[in-house]
């Protein structure tokens, strides 16, 4: 479950740790995030969203475990390219575009 919410007697409530009373605006591209099973496969774990205001993702993008998104984050993979956000990354007020593949060796 996202850390944006807490569960209280069966009701979802905005986390008291969130500085803003509203939920972040999240826009995900249709092609790679449309089918639920494909959507799930793009996340090593649910990112930390407590300090996120706006997220836009377009193209072939995956997120490693323990990623934290803060402020406004825009990630755009060029057509035919892929962006892998590495595990443990903290993206705060960032634009990531083009291609990015970081692999363990």
C-alpha positions, 0 to 999 in steps of 0.5 A, spaced: 500 500 500 502 507 498 505 511 504 500 516 502 494 513 506 493 509 513 488 504 514 483 506 520 478 501 522 477 499 514 477 506 512 483 509 508 485 516 510 491 521 508 497 519 512 498 525 517 505 525 515 503 528 508 504 536 508 499 537 503 491 535 504 491 533 497 493 527 493 498 528 488 497 529 481 499 522 477 499 522 469 501 515 466 502 514 459 497 509 456 501 504 452 506 501 458 501 503 464 494 501 461 494 493 462 494 492 470 499 486 470 504 490 466 503 496 470 505 492 476 511 489 473 514 496 472 515 497 480 520 493 484 516 496 490 511 502 491 515 508 491 515 513 497 510 519 495 509 522 501 512 529 498 510 528 491 506 534 488 506 531 481 508 525 477 508 525 469 511 518 466 511 517 459 514 511 455 518 505 457 519 506 464 521 502 470 522 503 478 526 499 482 525 498 490 525 504 495 524 509 490 522 516 493 519 521 488 518 528 491 515 535 488 514 535 481 517 529 477 517 528 470 520 522 466 519 521 459 523 515 455 524 517 448 520 512 443 524 505 442 528 507 449 527 505 456 528 508 463 530 504 469 530 508 475 535 505 480 533 502 486 533 507 492 533 513 488 530 519 490 528 524 485 526 531 487 523 536 482 527 532 476 526 531 469 529 525 466 528 524 459 532 520 453 534 513 456 537 510 462 539 503 464 544 502 470 545 495 471 548 491 477 554 487 475 
